[in-house]
Amino acid sequence: MDRALIIGSTGGIGRALCEQLDRQQVTVTGVSRSEDGLDLTQPETAERALSQVHGPFDLILIATGALEIDGAAPEKSMRALTAQAMMDQFALNAIGPALVLKHAARLLPRDRRAVIGVLSARVGSIGDNRLGGWVSYRAAKAAVNQIVHTAAIELARTHKQAVCVALHPGTVRTAFTQKYLGRHPAVAPGEAAQNLLSVIDTLTPAETGGFFDWAGQPVPW
């Protein structure tokens, strides 16, 4: 791997991914809201920031997202659902990655293996949902999983060696999750980044369109 692109490079996981790749002597391009004006909830600014990025990249990771937006905490039940909270979750966690995936074909090489991964979450798994709650976040992550699967099908037509996947990084100790850790086991961003990169190293084009966790195990849709 020679070149990597990290979308959301100043976030907890994004920054750790950049650091891990740098240690592996990979040339890293980072794009973020704070440094590059990449606001995935604003299509015009997203398009402008992404149009300035030029590949090809051997690895693209979309490490954007939020669990709580504008103070709207994950719903404990359907009774707490509001239209605005759900729209905000879809704008950032589903539509945002889709705006990046629009550029995948021009940013990935056609003559060799390359990987594009989108950070998803196990709570986006319909088959694994046993507790309910967190309606908007779950639905947005389920939507981004469908977007990734669709992008993988289309990308395979022109990029035969490409791998396009959704990735669950586990519970990571960041500002993103601080209020919700509770008794859940969590890992530091650096460990999460190392786990994700290890999984990415093992993926093959036969697994494109899949949903995998930090240990490389398939996650049910």
TIRO-94932 format. One line per field, with one value per residue (C-alpha): y negated, z negated, x negated. Coordinates in steps of 0.001 Angstrom, whole numbers. Each point is the difference from the previous one (the first is absolute). Example, Ala and Ser with C-alpha at 12.3 -4.5 7.8 and 13.67 -1.06 7.14 Angstrom:
2
py	(4500,-3440)
pz	(-7800,660)
px	(-12300,-1370)
// end
This chain:
221
py	(0,-3344,-2619,-339,-2491,-498,-1864,-1375,-94,-2221,2168,2541,3029,-1980,-1574,3364,1545,-2752,592,3774,-328,-2581,2464,2512,-2569,-422,-3434,-1249,-2674,-1130,-1937,-1386,-2627,-1974,-155,246,-1140,3475,-163,3180,-1462,-2737,1563,-3123,-279,3757,-16,-2933,1636,3398,-1461,-1172,3555,1991,3687,2717,1240,3567,-587,-2376,-21,-2053,-573,-2644,137,-860,1730,-3197,-2974,-3439,1420,2707,3142,3471,811,2440,1025,-838,-2382,-2354,-193,-3404,-677,-2499,2380,2719,-2345,-1213,3575,929,-3178,677,3775,1208,-2768,-1325,3220,374,-3379,1299,3325,-1929,-746,3551,975,-2895,256,3735,1707,2448,2050,1300,823,-2956,-328,-2551,412,-1832,37,1375,1494,3320,-1733,-580,3754,890,3654,-832,-2442,1576,-3036,-2633,-3688,-2252,-125,-2836,1063,3663,-918,-2315,2673,2635,-2427,-573,3764,207,-2912,1764,3253,-1809,-1936,3267,1542,-3000,-411,3654,-595,-2254,746,3780,57,-2567,823,-2211,854,-1221,339,142,-1284,1174,-2393,-2580,-2450,-3349,-3157,1669,2767,-1452,-459,3455,2369,1213,3531,731,1034,-2619,-421,-3022,-1589,1244,3605,-369,-1384,2848,2549,-1550,-122,3639,980,-2094,1789,3333,-1020,1230,-1092,3044,-1720,-3335,-1259,1656,-1233,998,-706,-963,3664,708,1881,-577,-1987,984,-2511)
pz	(0,1064,-304,-2279,-318,-3378,6,-3495,-774,-3108,-1866,-2626,2275,3107,-1683,-1370,3468,1423,-2697,489,3776,-362,-2157,2811,2348,1961,1538,-1620,1233,-2681,632,-2775,-852,-2299,2388,3470,-352,768,-1386,1080,-998,2616,3477,1585,-2480,80,3787,-41,-2527,1719,3467,-1227,-893,2671,-19,542,-3582,-1120,-3037,-688,-3423,-814,-3742,-436,-2057,-3309,-2568,-1436,2247,-1284,-3452,1205,-1905,1372,-634,-2775,1848,3035,-2216,-116,3783,1703,3712,-352,-1930,2580,2921,-1649,-499,3614,1295,-1789,-400,3259,2601,-990,781,3190,1188,-438,1675,3081,545,-604,3645,833,-3231,114,2406,2557,438,-3542,-3298,-1938,-2964,-868,-3450,-1751,-3781,-922,-3291,-1205,-1201,3702,390,317,-749,-3160,-1438,-3188,-2255,2077,-654,1734,2904,2073,-382,695,3091,1375,-442,1608,2898,410,61,2953,1687,-410,1393,3021,589,-114,2723,2289,-719,833,3598,676,-2881,-86,-2870,-2200,-3446,-1310,-3513,-3127,-3144,-3675,-2064,-3354,-2859,18,-2775,1724,-567,2333,-2516,-3375,-1371,1101,-983,-3243,-675,3641,638,2113,1620,617,3471,814,-716,2003,2955,-150,-117,3013,2062,-838,1272,3137,752,176,2150,3575,2947,-696,-3236,1550,-1070,-3420,-3581,-2362,-3602,-1505,-227,3642,-758,2226,-1643,915,2063)
px	(0,-1431,2754,3020,2838,1683,3313,570,-3697,234,2510,-1005,-201,-951,-3014,-1110,280,-2190,-2596,-26,-347,-2745,-1931,367,-1560,3213,538,3203,2375,2425,3201,2159,2570,-2282,-2961,1527,3595,1362,3537,1759,3357,-471,-301,-1507,-2872,-558,-217,-2402,-2330,66,-592,-3390,-1085,-1821,-843,-617,59,-618,2204,2882,1647,3083,-279,2678,3176,1626,2147,1469,787,1048,632,2401,-982,783,3653,789,3157,2131,2004,-2985,-381,-7,-131,-2853,-2243,564,-661,-3213,-1210,701,-1658,-3285,-183,1588,159,-3438,-1898,2050,-1297,-3544,744,1132,-3713,-1259,-366,-2316,-2007,-802,-2419,1359,-3161,-539,1696,1368,2355,2652,1515,2817,198,3396,1221,1310,3176,758,434,3692,-691,-1955,2551,1306,495,1799,-604,-2526,2431,-1485,-3624,810,2010,-2706,-2652,2223,440,-3723,-533,2400,-1797,-3362,1380,1443,-3221,-1961,2161,-422,-3709,-707,1078,-2986,-2400,-279,-2491,1731,1381,2821,1196,1753,-2112,996,-2959,1361,617,-2771,-836,502,2033,2492,781,-1037,3536,1144,-2765,1562,-1198,-768,-3611,-1758,-3385,-2199,115,-3500,951,3216,-1960,-2487,2852,1721,-3174,-715,3452,-442,-3261,1847,2973,238,2168,2193,1081,935,3402,-279,349,-2838,-915,-3346,-1019,812,3213,3054,2798,3593,1930)
// end
